[in-house]
Amino acid sequence: MTTEPHLFSSLSLRDVTIPNRIAISPMQQYVAGKDGLPTAFHLQHYGRLGIGGAGLIFTEALAVTPEGRVTHHDLGLWSDAQVEPLVPIVEAIAARGGVPATQLIHAGRKGSVGRPWEGYNPLDETTAARGEEPWQTFAASAVPANPGWHVPAALNKNGIARLVDAYAAAARRAARAGFRALNIHAAHGYLIHSFLSPLSNRRDDDYGGDFARRTRFLLEVTDAVRAAWPAGLPLFVRLSCVDDQEGGWTLDESVALARLLKDLGVDVIDCSSGGLGERTTTRLIARPEGYQVPYAERIRAEAGVPTQAVGLITTPAFADSVIREGRADIVAIGREALLNPHWPLQAARALNHDPNFSAWPPSWGWWLEKRARSASAGRASR
Ligand SMILES: Cc1cc2nc3c(=O)[nH]c(=O)nc-3n(C[C@H](O)[C@H](O)[C@H](O)COP(=O)(O)O)c2cc1C
């Protein structure tokens, strides 16, 4: 009997026990209805993931203000009216034991664009004709994310203070909706990342310049969210651990920031990378399986804080090795779970943790086990 952590060992963070080390990574769907409200598709999607058996299931990012959306079709948590409609999603996730989790976003200078499959271009008169009016975006500095994209307005101090309050208010709403883990999105070029990176933050006030000033906005948001979010529930922060661009944010800075976040009561650093400008990314980094795991490994070792690894983790054996080798505490699966929402259940089978379908809904598992038995009996008699 081994006590070594592995993919199907539980993990306790504050008062929450996550039944295995697999998270579903936050993935925006861009199919919200009017006013950032969920649709039947969301319930189907998160219900499927709930059945799929991941221990921790993040919904897509929820916008903290209307201007904090990426597209007109994003879910939001900027008003009390958005709490109740999220409850069925929380219940669908939790129905088979997954921990329901969500993420808070302000898209900053990467907002006011069309949906990815509609071109992912800045909104303009053409999109306005189909009901998608552009809006004024905000960021650390008036520097667009990509050539030809909206020029954001640099936030002033009042605007920053209002947004810190908006994150805290959204965190309170997330708790009311029943979410049991929360992730602050500070990655992928969205508002908070635009403050962290020297490539997008050209300010010379208290919120720009050296490391302490560039990290100040995130630390203020984290402090306010930690105070608003129940003390018994874990808080994650997703970082782009490197910018993947010359002269950008570095892994050394991520390690130093992770230490500060841990001191503010952050329980897990969720280690992603890149995305500062979608179309200027130089892709300095090769992308084999688990290419971002080294960031999670180094932050875990050097900042002494649990980490979540994400990015092209697609095979059960590799995911298990990340946990067994102590490279991260949780592995998050993104696109692979779109391809196969039962990935965690199938991984449990592949790793011989659940050879007999006992972790599946009994109304399916009984049949699948019987079918597997008769198939192997058939093979044996041949
Ligand atoms: C459709 C889609 C939507 C995404 N939306 C978010 C999001 O809301 N928040 C976030 O932090 N990352 C988002 N991401 C990034 C994923 O969470 C994940 O980090 C990325 O896809 C890499 O993991 P994967 O290779 O397992 O897909 C999104 C990715 C995809 C494919």
Ligand as a Chemical Component Dictionary entry (heavy atoms), coordinates in Angstrom:
data_LIG
# 
_chem_comp.id                   LIG 
_chem_comp.type                 NON-POLYMER 
_chem_comp.pdbx_formal_charge   0 
_chem_comp.three_letter_code    LIG 
# 
loop_
_chem_comp_atom.comp_id 
_chem_comp_atom.atom_id 
_chem_comp_atom.alt_atom_id 
_chem_comp_atom.type_symbol 
_chem_comp_atom.charge 
_chem_comp_atom.model_Cartn_x 
_chem_comp_atom.model_Cartn_y 
_chem_comp_atom.model_Cartn_z 
_chem_comp_atom.pdbx_ordinal 
LIG C1  C1  C 0 -12.174 27.304 -25.819 1  
LIG C2  C2  C 0 -11.181 27.750 -24.797 2  
LIG C3  C3  C 0 -11.528 28.724 -23.873 3  
LIG C4  C4  C 0 -10.626 29.119 -22.863 4  
LIG N1  N1  N 0 -11.036 30.006 -21.908 5  
LIG C5  C5  C 0 -10.235 30.230 -20.834 6  
LIG C6  C6  C 0 -10.724 30.916 -19.702 7  
LIG O1  O1  O 0 -11.898 31.280 -19.597 8  
LIG N2  N2  N 0 -9.851  31.145 -18.688 9  
LIG C7  C7  C 0 -8.551  30.697 -18.721 10 
LIG O2  O2  O 0 -7.811  30.925 -17.774 11 
LIG N3  N3  N 0 -8.093  29.999 -19.769 12 
LIG C8  C8  C 0 -8.904  29.728 -20.797 13 
LIG N4  N4  N 0 -8.464  28.922 -21.813 14 
LIG C9  C9  C 0 -7.149  28.262 -21.681 15 
LIG C10 C10 C 0 -7.353  26.869 -21.056 16 
LIG O3  O3  O 0 -7.845  26.964 -19.740 17 
LIG C11 C11 C 0 -6.031  26.081 -21.034 18 
LIG O4  O4  O 0 -5.111  26.756 -20.218 19 
LIG C12 C12 C 0 -5.450  25.902 -22.421 20 
LIG O5  O5  O 0 -6.446  25.460 -23.333 21 
LIG C13 C13 C 0 -4.298  24.891 -22.418 22 
LIG O6  O6  O 0 -4.718  23.651 -21.901 23 
LIG P1  P1  P 0 -5.106  22.421 -22.882 24 
LIG O7  O7  O 0 -3.915  22.164 -23.767 25 
LIG O8  O8  O 0 -5.367  21.281 -21.936 26 
LIG O9  O9  O 0 -6.300  22.813 -23.667 27 
LIG C14 C14 C 0 -9.325  28.551 -22.837 28 
LIG C15 C15 C 0 -8.962  27.614 -23.810 29 
LIG C16 C16 C 0 -9.876  27.206 -24.747 30 
LIG C17 C17 C 0 -9.458  26.132 -25.743 31 
# 
loop_
_chem_comp_bond.comp_id 
_chem_comp_bond.atom_id_1 
_chem_comp_bond.atom_id_2 
_chem_comp_bond.value_order 
_chem_comp_bond.pdbx_ordinal 
LIG C1  C2  SING 1  
LIG C2  C3  SING 2  
LIG C2  C16 DOUB 3  
LIG C3  C4  DOUB 4  
LIG C4  N1  SING 5  
LIG C4  C14 SING 6  
LIG N1  C5  DOUB 7  
LIG C5  C6  SING 8  
LIG C5  C8  SING 9  
LIG C6  O1  DOUB 10 
LIG C6  N2  SING 11 
LIG N2  C7  SING 12 
LIG C7  O2  DOUB 13 
LIG C7  N3  SING 14 
LIG N3  C8  DOUB 15 
LIG C8  N4  SING 16 
LIG N4  C9  SING 17 
LIG N4  C14 SING 18 
LIG C9  C10 SING 19 
LIG C10 O3  SING 20 
LIG C10 C11 SING 21 
LIG C11 O4  SING 22 
LIG C11 C12 SING 23 
LIG C12 O5  SING 24 
LIG C12 C13 SING 25 
LIG C13 O6  SING 26 
LIG O6  P1  SING 27 
LIG P1  O7  DOUB 28 
LIG P1  O8  SING 29 
LIG P1  O9  SING 30 
LIG C14 C15 DOUB 31 
LIG C15 C16 SING 32 
LIG C16 C17 SING 33 
# 
